[in-house]
């Protein structure tokens, strides 16, 4: 009887939910549009939860108008 060997292949990519969560955790002016686009690709029920988290993260971003002045 032959033995089975595990062959290292491609690692499984992280899910869309995990990508969005990571972007929200590191939200900046540069990645917020991309993050919002990913959120809008979700189903409506899931979208609401991520939009709430996104909006909370946006409120903590520094105001660019104040920084430019």
HELIX and SHEET records of a PDB file:
HELIX    1   1 UNK A   16  UNK A   25  1                                  10    
HELIX    2   2 UNK A   32  UNK A   40  1                                   9    
HELIX    3   3 UNK A   44  UNK A   59  1                                  16    
HELIX    4   4 UNK A   64  UNK A   68  1                                   5    
END                                                                             
